[in-house]
Amino acid sequence: MCGRFYIDDKVYKEIEQYINELNQLMKHKKLDPREYSDSPRPRDIYPTNFAPILMEGPSSGLDVSFQQWGFPNFSNKGVIINARAETALEKRTFKESVLHRRCVIPTTWFYEWTQSKEKVTFLPIDDKILFLAGFHNKFDGNDNFVILTTEANESMIEVHDRMPLIIERNQIEEWILDDKKTEEYLHKNNIQLKKRIEFEQQTLKFE
C-alpha cells in the first residue's frame, strides 16, 4: 500500500543528476512543480496531486514528466493509485501500461498507518532517495501514473502487509526501458527500509 509520499529539494537534485549522467536531457527541463501545482515544495504528495516521474523519453533514454497520481476509476468514484505487482499484467486496465509505459517515482520517503492510527514514515537506510516502481498512461489528454505495490518485507510487515515496489538506482534505466525485464522486476525482492513512528504526543521513535 502507498497512499501518501513526500518529496523535497533532494529529490529534484537527484533527478537532475541522474538524467545528466544518462543523456543530458535536463538542460531542457525546469524542475519546478509550482508550474503544475499550487502546492509549495517540499511537500507531501496526495492522490490526484502532480509529482515528477522518470519515464522513457520521446526518442531514447529517459525524460522527466510531471504527472497526476492516480488512474481514473471508471467503475467507482475516485482514482486508482496502486496496483499489485503480482497481478498487474492480468488486469486489462494496467497490462499495456506495465508492458510499455513504466516509470519511476522518486521520493524522499512514504507513509503508512498502523491499525491504531499511528503514522509511520519509511525511508532508505542510507538517507538517500527512494525510487518507487510505477507505470503511466494518458486519459482524456491528462497524464497519470500509478504506483506498484508488492508483499511487505521484514522492515514493513509489522505495519502493513503491502509496500511500494522499490527500484534501486542502478536498476532505473533497465526497469523503464527494457520490456524483456518487466516480469522479472515485478517479482523482485525489496530493499530493507528504516521507519520513524510518530505518536499522537508528537514524539519520534527510530528503529
N, C-alpha and C positions, 0 to 999 in steps of 0.2 A: 504494500500500500504506500502511496505517496500523495498526500493531499495538500502539502504546502512546502515550499523550499525558499531558500534565501540566497541572494546574490549581492556582492559588494564590488568595490573597485578592483579587488584582487582578481575577480572572475574576468573582468574586461581586459585587464593587463595580460592575463594568461591566454585569453583568446587571441589577442593581438600577437603575442609572442609565438604562439603555436602556428597561426596562419602564416606569419612571416617566415618561419622556418620551412614551411612546406612550399609555398608558391607566391609569396609577396603580394597577395591579394589585398591585404589590409590597407595599403596605401590608398585604395579606392573606397574604403569604408569609414563611416563615422559611427563609433560605438557609443551612441548616446540614446538610451531608451526613452528619454523625455520627448524625442521626436514621435514616439509611438504611444506614450502613456503619460498621464498627468502625475503619476507617482514619482517621487524623487528617488535617487539612488544614494546609498544602498537601501534595499527594501525586501520585504517578504513578497513572494510571488504566490498569488492565489489562483485557483482555476478561473479561466477566461482572461487573466492578465496576459500581457505580452512579455516575452523574455527572449534573449538571444540564444540561438541554437547554431551548432555546426552542422552543415549538410553538404551534399555534393554540389559543386559549382556548375555554372551553365555550360562550361566546356570541359574542364577536367580539374582535378584537385578538389579542395574544399573551399567553402564560402561561408559567410555568416548571414543569418537572416533573423529578423525579429518577428516572431510568430505568436499566435494566441494559443494558450494552453487549453486543450480540450476539443474533441471532435463533436459536432452536433449529434445529439441523441434523438434520432427521428422517431423512436418508439415511445419516448418519455420526455418529460421536461428536463432541462439541464444539459450538461455536456458529459462526454466520456473522457476522463482524464488519465486513466490507467488501463493497461491491457496485460493479461498474463502471458509471459514469455513462452510458457509451455504449450499454450493453445492458440497463440495469436495467428499462426498460419492456418488454423482450421476455421477462423472466423472470416466471413465474407467482407465484413466492414474493414478488417485490418490487413488481410492477406497481401494484396498488391502493394500496399504502402510498406509493409515489413520487408517484402521481397525487393523493392526497388526504390524506396524513399526513406531510408534510415537516417537517423540523425543522432546527435549527442547534445545533451542539455548540461552546460557547465553550471555548477552550483557551489556555494561556499559550504552549505550544509542543508539538511532537510529535517522535517519534524515528524514525530508520531506521538500519539497519546496513549497512555496506559488505560486499563479498564477503570481506574479510579480518577481518570481525567487529568493525570499529571502530564505535563508537556515535556517531551524528551527530544533533545537535539542530537542528531547523528552527524558526525563529521570524520574526516580522514585522520588516521593516526598521526600522519606527518604534517597535519595542518595545512596541506596544500588544497588543491581543487578536486571536487568530486565531479565525475563525468557520468551522467545518467543516460542509459540507452533509451532511444525512442524512435518514433517514425512520424512522418508528416504527410499532409495532403491538402488539397485546396477544395473549399466548399463555397459555392456562390461568390467566387472571387476572393475569399479570405483564406489566408494560410494558417493552418492549425497543426499542432503537434500533440502527441500522446506519449506518456512515459511508460516503459515496460517494467513490470514487476516480476519477481521470482520468489521462491521459498526463502524465508529468513534463515540466515546463518546464525552461528553462536552469538554473535555480537548484537543480534536484533531479536532473537526468538522470545526472550522474556517480555518484550514489549508488544510485539505483533508477529503474526506468522507469515507476513509478506513484507518485502522490501524492494526498493528500486533495483533494477539490473544495472550494475556498475561496470563501465568500460574503463580500463586503465589507460593512462596517457599514451603509452606506446601501441595501443590497440585501436585508437580512434580512426585512423585512416583506413585500416582494414575493415573495421565494422561498417563504416559508411560506404566504402567504395567497392568492396569485394562481395558480390552477390553469392559466390560459392561458399563463403564462410558464415553466412547468415544463421543457418540452423545450429552450427557449432557454437556460436556466440549466445544463442538463445538458451543454451543449456550449460553455460559456463558457471564456474563457482565464483561467488562474490568475494571481494577482499573483506578483511575484518575492519570494523569501524570502532571508534570510541563514542561514548554517549555522555551527554550532560543533562541532568534531570533538574527541572525547575519546579519546585513545590509551590503550593499556594502562598507560603510565607515568603516567597521570593528568595529562598536560599538555594545555592547551587551545590550539587554533588557531582564529582568527577569520578569516572571509573576507567 
